[in-house]
Every structure is written in structure tokens, then in C-alpha cells.
Amino acid sequence: MIKLIKFIPVILLLGATDLYAQGEGLTEDEQLFKDSIEALNLDFATVQKAKETYNQGIKQFESKDYKGAVSSFGSSIKLFPRFLNAYFNRGVAYSQMKDYDKAIRDFSTVIDSNNSKAIAYAKRAEAYGALGEYDKAIADYKTTIKHQPRNAVAYYNMGDMYFMKEEYLTAIDEFTKAIKLDNNYAYSYNDRGSSYRRLEKYAEAIMDYQKAASISPDLAFIYNNLGSTRKKMGRYEEALSAFNKAVEVNPEFYIAYNNRGGLYFEQGKMDLALKDFNQAITINNKYAPAYSNRGSVMHRQEKYKEAIADFDKAIQSNPQYANAYVNRGTSKEMIRDINGACSDWNKGKELGSVQGKKYQMNNCY
């Protein structure tokens, strides 16, 4: 849940208003005093207007009208340029709109004016992370922790940044710190488990996933991760049980259908695999892995044109999906389209596929 900073009223104390006379006959000092009081009253009215537009922005944000919220917070800033809460909340709204560069700009304005505001560092770190600028995100999380050394979420988020950098041992250290501060935070156990899985420490991964599931049994992705790990260990029945649990907890969790389909595919249960891939596509018709996997079923059934059509859809959904190019090339080879096959294998190789490089070297000239 995203929390905005609510408005804290700015109170201007207008003292001694009975010390000047109305009308004619004011001395020069009295007139200057009267003018200063009127200037304060004008500022107060401006601040009141800024407060009104700010509160309007809060309401718009809460109703998910992020564009309207950005406009209202911007109006508050124009009226009251030192209104740091408006900058912060506009940054949060920009983040919701995935306009991370503008969000970073607003969070930086808050930080430049108040470098002890830990929440601004944390939100800027989130925006950097979304842009893939992991080192900058880590630096901001470190500053957040410097101000809030018991902030378990900051340790957790920093762990995720190291995970994205594929620095899994460091990620594990950060997740462990988060767990020491909050041992009931399922996400820390889950993501530490995923780090162990990447290091092929499957027993440790399973222990963490099971702990995460015991804390938050309603999170389907934990069971999916557990199933994927058990599958890697060759424990297919236990993997199937975990995938079944994932779709039971969340019947719309298309990734679990896709992964369960992959398990069925490896076991040669093509009808069950096809059913799961179809279900994943029904839920999310932009999910490239399910199209690619369904294409593999079609290829296995020697329906090469249907396979190519599915690989086409996978590539349309994700043009950087190397395996889809490699698989499409294999199906094209079966219909004697060797030029098309070589083109696809070469593309797969360019995208980092070892298999694509192998096929291209062995079959193309």
C-alpha cells in the first residue's frame, strides 16, 4: 500500500494586530507595520489555496487519478514553491504512472532541501530500481538505512537490487538482515530462497519457501517458486503438488499454469501440458513463454506450421525472447525453410542463446 504524506497545516501567527490605527494619521513606522501584516495575510491566503489544491491531489491519488494528482500537486508547488510534501507526493504519483525520471527529479528536490528525509531516499531508490539503475538504488537504500537502521523493508529492497545484479551472496546477506529485524516478513524468506535457488542450493531454497508459505499462505508465487525448485531437484510429484497449490490459491496466476504445463511436457503428458499453456494464454494473452511452450507441444506433435505461429506470437509479445527464435528456427528447418531457420538461430545467438549458436554453427554456412 502506498502512503502519501498528508497535509500538515502551516500556521502563520499574526500577532499584535491591535497596535496600529485604521485610517489616516499613521506614522511611517505604523504604516510599514500595517503593510507587513497585510503581506503576511496575503501569504496566508496563498498557503491556504496551496493546501486546498494539495488535499485535492490526495483525493485524486486515492481514487487512482494519478494524472489529476500530479496536476494538483503541481498547482500547490506553484503557489508555495517550498512545499516539500507536494514535491514528494507528486513524485509518488509519477512513479505510479511509471514516469520514473520525473519521480526522481521530485524526490531529489525533497532530498536537496532536507537530506534527512529517509522516505524520499527510499522512494527515489524504488524509481532507480525500476529504471534498472541498481547501483544508484543501492546507494539510496544505504542512506535510508543510515537514517533508519531498523528499516527491514530497506534491507529487503536492497537485497532485491543485488539479486537483479546477480550478486546472490550479497543479496542473501541483505535478506538475512531484513529477517533479523522482521522474522515475519514472507517476502524476505521468499527472495532469499530465490537467491539460494540461483546458486543451486536447493535444500536451503526449499526451507525458505516453506517458511514464507507458513507466514503468508495466500501468496501463490511462493508455491510456484517451491514447485520450480522441486522440479529442478527431480521431485516431480512434490513439484506438481506445489503448482496445484499455487493455482488453488490464485486461479488467475498464469505463471503457475505455464510452469505446471512445463512439468507435464517433461513427463510427456502433452494433453495436460497443452491445457495448461492454453489456460495461461487465456488469462494473459501477452505472456510470451506460454506461446513458446505451446509451440513446443505443436512441434512435438509434428504440427510445424501451428508451432511456428505460436513462436511468432511469443516473439511479438517479447522481441528479445531468444528461445522463441531458436525454437521457431527448429520448426522452420522441419518444413525445409533452412534460410528462415538460420536467420532465427542467428538471432537467438545474438540474444545470448547457447543453443542458437550451436545450431547456427552446425547447420548454416
N, C-alpha and C positions, 0 to 999 in steps of 0.2 A: 504494500500500500504506500502510495506517495503522499507525503505530508508537506503542505505548504506552510510558510511562515505567516501566521495570522497577523493582522494589523495591531500594532501597539500604538495607541493614541499619542500624538505629540502635543503636549500641553504648554502653551506659552502663557506665562504668568504676567498679567498686565496690572502691575501694582500702582498705587497712589494716583488713581485717575481723578481723585477729587482735589488735586493740588493745583489745577490750572482753571482759570476762569473762562467762561464762554463769552464770545462776542468781542467787542472792541476793547482796547486798552491793555492788551497783553504786552509785557516786556519782551525783549528779544529772547532772553533765556526761556521765558514761559512759552513763546511761540515755537522755539526749537523743540522743547519738551513735548508740546502738543503734536508737532509733526512726527516725532519719533514714535509716539504712541499710535498714531494713525497708520504709520508704516508697519508696526507690529500687527495691528488689526488686519491690515491687508495680507500680511504673511500668514496669519492665522486662517483667513478665509481661503487662501491658496492651499494651505495644508489640508484643510477640511475637504476641499474639492479633490485633492490627491487621494485622501482617504476613501472618498466615495468611489472613485474610479478603481482604486486598488481592491476594495471589497467586491466590486462588480467583477473584477478579474478572478477573485477567489471563487465566486459563484459559477462563473463560466468554466473555470478549470474543473470544478467538482462535477459539472454536468458534461465534461469531456469536450467542451467547445474550446479547444486549445488555441485556435487562431484568434478567437474573440478575446481570450485571456491575454494573449500576447499584446493585442491592441490596447486593452485596458491598462495593463501594467505599463506599457509604453506611455500612455497618456499620463499616468501618475508620475513617471520619471520626468516628463517634460515640465510638469507643474512643480515638481520637487526633485531636482537633479541629485540630491544626496540621499534619496530614498533607497537604501541598500536592499531592504526586503523586497521591493518591487523588482530590482535587478535580479535578485536570487530567484524569485518565483517566475519571472519571465524566462530565466534560464531553464527552470524545471519544465515549463510549458514547451519551450523549444525542443527540449530533449524528448518529450512525448511526441512531438511532431517529427522526430529523427533529424532535426536541423541542428546537428551537434556542434558545428563551428560557431553558430550564433550563441548556443548554450554556453560554450566555453568562454566566449567573449564576455557574457554577462557574469558568469561565476568568477572570472578573472577580475572584473570590476569590483566585485564584493571583496575578493581577497586583497586586491591592491589597497582598498580602503580600510580593511580590517583583517590583518593576516592571522588573527587568532580564531577566525570563524571556521571551525573544523568541518562543519557540514558543507560549506562551499567547496573545500578541497575534495571532500568525498564525492560530491555531485560532479565536479569537474573531472575527477578520476573516472567516473562512470562514462562520461561523454568521450574522454580519450580512449577508453577501452572499446567503446562502440565503433570508433574510427580505426581501431587496430593499432593505436599508438600506445602500446603496452608499457613501455619504459616510462613515459610521462604519467600514465595512470599509476604505476607503482610508486613513483616519486610523490604523487599527491596522496596516495594511501599512507605512505610512510609519514607524511606531515600530519595527516588526520590522526594517526596513532600517537604521534608525538604529543598532540593536544589531548587525545582521548586514549590513553594506554590500555583501557579495558574495553575498547570497542571491538567486540568479537566479529561483527559484520565487516569491519575494515580489514581485519586479518583474512577473513574468508574471501573477500573480493580480491585482495592482493594475491591470495593463493590461486584464484581463477586466472589472474593475469599471467602468473608464472606457468600455469597449465597451458594457456594459449601459446606461450613462448616455447612449449615443450620442455620446460625445465621442471621435470616432475618431482625430483627430490626436494627442490626448494618449495614447490607447491605443497608437498606433503608437510613440510615444516610449518608453513603458514596455516594450513588447515588444522594442524595439531594445536597450534597456539589458539586458534579460534575455539576449538573443542575444550581446551583447558579453561577458557573463560565462560563458555556456554556449552555444557555437555548434552544439551537437549536440542541442539540445532541440527536437524536432519541433513540439511544441505552440506554442512561441513563434512559429515561422515560420507555422504554420497560422493562428493567430489574428491575426497581423499581416496575413496575406493576406486574411482576412475583413474586417479594418478597411479595407484598400485597396479591397476589393470594394464595401463600403458607400459609399465615396467615388467609386465608378465608375472607379477607377484599376485597370483590369482587367489590364493588362500586368504591373504590379507584383504584383498578387494572384497571377497565374499563376506568376511566378517564385518567390514564397514557398511556394506549394503544392507546386511541383515540388521545391524544396529540402526541404520537410518530408517528402515521399514518399521522397526519396532517403535520408533519415535513418531513417525508420520505415516501410518499405514494407508493413507489416502493418496499418496503420491505415486502415480502409475509409473513414472520414469525410473523410479528406484527398482521396481520389479523387472522392468525392461533391461536395466543395466545388469541386474543379477542374472537374468536369463542369458544375456550375451556372454557374460563371464563363464557361466557353467557350460555354455556351448563350446567356448574355446578350450575348456578342460575335457571335452568329450562326454560330459554328463548330460546327455540329451533329454532324458526323461525329466530331470530336475530343471533343465532349461525350459522345456515345454511347460512345466508347471508354473514357472515364473512368468513366462509370456502370457499364459492363460490368466494369471492373476492381474497382470497389467491391464488387459483389455476388460477384465471384470470390473476393476476399479474405475477405469475410464474407457467406455466403449468407443470413444471418438479418437483414441490415441493411435493414430495411423502408423507411427513408427514401430509400435509393438506388433501390429499386424504384419508389417513388412518383415520384421525380424523373425517372427514365428514362421512366416512363409519361407524365409531363407533356411530355417531349420528343416522344414518339411522337404524343401528342394534337395538338401544334402542327404536326406533319408530316402530320396527317390519317390516321395509321395506327391506327384505332380498335381493331382486334382486338388489336394488340400493347399498346396503352395499357391496355385492359381487363384483359388478362392480368397486367400489372404491378401495377395497382391491386388486383386480386384477391389477388395474392401478398402485397402489403404488408398487406392486411387479414387474411389468413391468419396472418401472423406476429404482427401486433399488431391485435387486433380493437377496440382503443380509439383507433386513430390517425385522428383526425378528417379531416386533409387527404386521405387516401386515399378515404374515403367521399364527400367532397365532389367529388373529381376523378372518381370513378366515376359519381357523379350527373351530372356534366357530360357524360360519354360517353352516358349514358342520354338526357339531354336532346337531345344532338346527333342521336341515333338516333330522336328523337321518341317515346321511351318515358317520358312525363312523370310518370306515377304511380310508376314504378320510380325515376325521378330524385328525386322528392320523398321517397320512402322512404329513399334514400341521404343526402339532405340532412338528413332527420330524425335519422339516426344520427350524422352529423357534429356536429349541434347537441347531441345527447345527450352525446356524448363531450367537447365543448367548447362550453358555452353562450355563450362570448364570441367565437365564430368568426364575424366579420362577413360574410365572403364566402359562407359557407354560407347565411346568411339571404337575402343578395341573390340567390344562385343559386336558392334554393327559391322566392323570390318570382317569378323569371322563369318557372320551370316552372308555378307556380300560375296565372300570367297566361295560359299556353297552354291551360289547361283551364277558362278563364273564371272563375277564382276571384279576381276583382280585389280583393275586400276582404282576402283572405288574402295576396295579393301585396303590397298596400300596407302591410299590417301588417309583413310581413317586410322590405320595403325600408326602412321607417321604423326598424325595429330595427337593420338594417345601418347606417343613417345615424347612429343613436345610438352605435353602436360604432366610428364613425370611418370608415366606408366612403364614399369619394367617389362611387363608382358607385351605392351605395344612395341617397345624397342626390339624385343626378341622376334616377334612376328615380322616386323619390318625388315630386320636384318636377314632373316632366313627365307623370306618369300618375295622380296621386292628388289628390283635392280635399278 
